[in-house]
Amino acid sequence: MPQYKLGEVEFRFANLIWTHEPLSSGTLVKLAERELKWKKSTTYTILRRLCERGIFQNRDGIVSSLCTKKEYYAIQSEQFVDETFSGSLPQFLSAFSSRKKLSPEEIAKIQELIDQYRG
């Protein structure tokens, strides 16, 4: 399984790609220089690492994602529940709602999701 965990700086870089993809590697270098103050070599080093981890690809100088931002968030959520609550979504929801009162809108949305999975 690819390693999808990103550090803070990697996440900011990934956001540049997700926001502007598909984009040329040259455009990405300019964006990273402007937004992150990175040199060209830093951009290519981090891009290579993220490509090796299966998050992005750089084909013929065009950079695009293999894992969308939505998929990334889903994987991170899944990993958090697995690691912290032994994979139990009910335990997570119980812990989460014990300190934060759910709004009627949130409850309705959760119920909608449950109903979708039922059937």
FENLINDA-V704621 format. One record per residue. N is the residue number from 1. RES is the residue in one letter. PHI is phi in degrees with one decimal (* if undefined). NEAR is the number of other ideal C-beta (glycine too) atoms within 12 Angstrom. Layout:
N/RES/PHI/NEAR
N/RES/PHI/NEAR
//
This chain:
1/M/*/11
2/P/-62.2/19
3/Q/-88.6/18
4/Y/-99.1/29
5/K/-74.2/21
6/L/-118.9/28
7/G/-73.9/15
8/E/-59.5/11
9/V/-69.2/21
10/E/-60.8/28
11/F/-64.9/22
12/R/-62.3/20
13/F/-65.4/36
14/A/-58.8/38
15/N/-61.1/27
16/L/-59.3/32
17/I/-67.0/41
18/W/-57.7/29
19/T/-72.6/19
20/H/-113.3/23
21/E/-70.1/26
22/P/-71.0/21
23/L/-144.9/25
24/S/-72.7/20
25/S/-62.8/28
26/G/-64.9/18
27/T/-64.6/22
28/L/-62.4/38
29/V/-59.1/29
30/K/-65.8/19
31/L/-63.2/28
32/A/-65.7/33
33/E/-65.6/20
34/R/-70.5/14
35/E/-85.4/20
36/L/-114.1/25
37/K/63.6/13
38/W/-94.2/24
39/K/-83.2/14
40/K/-55.1/18
41/S/-64.5/13
42/T/-65.2/20
43/T/-57.8/34
44/Y/-68.6/23
45/T/-64.4/19
46/I/-68.7/33
47/L/-60.4/36
48/R/-59.9/19
49/R/-60.7/23
50/L/-71.8/37
51/C/-69.2/26
52/E/-62.4/16
53/R/-84.6/25
54/G/82.4/18
55/I/-92.2/36
56/F/-130.7/38
57/Q/-135.7/24
58/N/-128.2/29
59/R/-110.0/14
60/D/51.4/10
61/G/80.6/17
62/I/-109.8/20
63/V/-99.5/36
64/S/-149.6/25
65/S/-90.9/31
66/L/-100.4/24
67/C/-131.5/29
68/T/-69.8/20
69/K/-62.2/22
70/K/-63.7/12
71/E/-64.0/19
72/Y/-59.6/30
73/Y/-62.0/19
74/A/-63.1/15
75/I/-64.3/24
76/Q/-63.1/23
77/S/-63.6/20
78/E/-61.3/20
79/Q/-63.7/19
80/F/-62.5/22
81/V/-64.0/22
82/D/-60.8/17
83/E/-73.4/14
84/T/-94.6/17
85/F/-124.5/19
86/S/51.5/12
87/G/80.4/15
88/S/-91.5/15
89/L/-64.2/21
90/P/-58.4/15
91/Q/-64.1/17
92/F/-61.5/21
93/L/-61.7/20
94/S/-62.8/15
95/A/-64.7/16
96/F/-62.8/20
97/S/-80.6/16
98/S/-72.3/11
99/R/-113.3/9
100/K/-126.4/11
101/K/-68.2/10
102/L/-76.7/17
103/S/-77.2/11
104/P/-56.2/10
105/E/-67.4/10
106/E/-65.6/16
107/I/-61.7/15
108/A/-63.1/13
109/K/-66.3/14
110/I/-62.8/21
111/Q/-63.5/15
112/E/-61.7/13
113/L/-63.7/14
114/I/-60.4/15
115/D/-60.9/11
116/Q/-62.1/10
117/Y/-77.9/10
118/R/-72.1/8
119/G/172.2/5
//
